[in-house]
Amino acid sequence: MSLYFDKDVELRPHTIDPCGRLVARVIVDGQDAGLELLKQGLRWVYEKHVGEALDEIQAGYLDAQADARSEKAGLWQDPEPMPRWEWCKQERVTPQSQSV
């Protein structure tokens, strides 16, 4: 995406999740990259961590996702979109159950 390609980013760390991953806001040219992706329907609000954010960030993220969903933007074009974390859980279970 040209919005982020070959640009410096600022990470605003929030926490470390149980898997050891950094949870952070990503700021590019003064814009919240996560919020911009939500507006385009290119990501989900990760509700596990959004509740820990400031109220204004929570509201912005949730509103952007709701708008993208109502406009059927990006992933919301799919009649039954599945969050990445749910898909990953399913993938971990499926290979074991499909053994030959």
C-alpha positions as CSV (number, residue, x, y, z in Angstrom):
1,M,0.0,0.0,0.0
2,S,1.4,3.4,-0.9
3,L,0.1,4.8,2.4
4,Y,2.9,2.9,4.2
5,F,5.4,1.8,1.6
6,D,8.9,3.1,2.2
7,K,8.0,5.4,5.1
8,D,9.1,5.7,8.6
9,V,6.7,4.5,11.2
10,E,6.2,5.3,14.9
11,L,5.1,2.5,17.2
12,R,3.1,3.5,20.3
13,P,3.3,0.3,22.4
14,H,0.4,-0.7,24.4
15,T,1.2,-4.2,25.8
16,I,2.7,-7.6,25.1
17,D,0.2,-10.3,24.4
18,P,0.4,-13.8,25.9
19,C,2.2,-15.0,22.8
20,G,4.9,-12.4,23.3
21,R,3.8,-10.1,20.5
22,L,3.9,-6.4,20.8
23,V,0.5,-4.7,20.7
24,A,0.9,-1.2,19.5
25,R,-0.6,1.6,17.4
26,V,1.3,2.3,14.2
27,I,1.6,5.9,13.2
28,V,2.7,6.8,9.7
29,D,3.0,10.5,8.7
30,G,0.8,11.4,11.7
31,Q,-2.0,8.9,10.7
32,D,-3.0,5.9,12.7
33,A,-2.3,3.1,10.2
34,G,-4.7,0.7,11.9
35,L,-7.5,3.1,11.8
36,E,-6.9,3.7,8.1
37,L,-7.0,0.0,7.4
38,L,-10.2,-0.3,9.3
39,K,-11.8,2.4,7.2
40,Q,-10.9,0.5,4.1
41,G,-12.2,-2.7,5.5
42,L,-8.8,-4.3,5.4
43,R,-8.6,-5.4,9.0
44,W,-10.7,-6.3,12.1
45,V,-10.9,-4.5,15.4
46,Y,-9.1,-7.0,17.8
47,E,-11.7,-6.7,20.6
48,K,-9.4,-8.5,23.1
49,H,-7.2,-5.4,23.2
50,V,-9.3,-2.5,22.0
51,G,-11.1,-2.4,25.3
52,E,-7.8,-1.5,27.0
53,A,-7.3,1.6,24.7
54,L,-8.3,5.1,25.4
55,D,-12.0,5.7,24.9
56,E,-11.4,8.0,21.8
57,I,-9.3,5.3,20.2
58,Q,-11.9,2.6,20.9
59,A,-14.7,4.7,19.5
60,G,-12.7,5.6,16.4
61,Y,-11.8,2.0,15.7
62,L,-15.2,0.6,16.3
63,D,-16.9,3.3,14.3
64,A,-14.5,2.8,11.4
65,Q,-15.2,-0.9,11.4
66,A,-19.0,-0.4,11.5
67,D,-18.8,2.1,8.6
68,A,-16.7,-0.3,6.5
69,R,-19.0,-3.2,7.3
70,S,-22.1,-1.2,6.4
71,E,-20.5,-0.1,3.1
72,K,-19.3,-3.7,2.4
73,A,-15.8,-2.4,2.0
74,G,-12.8,-4.8,1.8
75,L,-13.3,-8.0,3.8
76,W,-16.9,-7.1,4.5
77,Q,-17.7,-8.0,0.9
78,D,-17.7,-11.6,2.0
79,P,-21.1,-12.6,3.3
80,E,-19.5,-14.5,6.2
81,P,-16.1,-13.0,6.9
82,M,-14.0,-14.8,9.5
83,P,-11.6,-13.0,11.8
84,R,-7.9,-14.0,11.4
85,W,-7.7,-15.3,14.9
86,E,-10.8,-17.6,14.3
87,W,-9.4,-18.8,11.0
88,C,-6.0,-19.6,12.8
89,K,-7.8,-21.7,15.4
90,Q,-9.7,-23.6,12.8
91,E,-6.5,-24.2,10.8
92,R,-4.8,-25.6,13.9
93,V,-7.6,-28.1,14.4
94,T,-8.3,-29.1,10.8
95,P,-4.9,-30.6,9.7
96,Q,-5.0,-33.0,12.7
97,S,-8.6,-34.1,11.9
98,Q,-7.7,-34.7,8.2
99,S,-4.9,-37.2,8.7
100,V,-4.7,-39.9,6.0
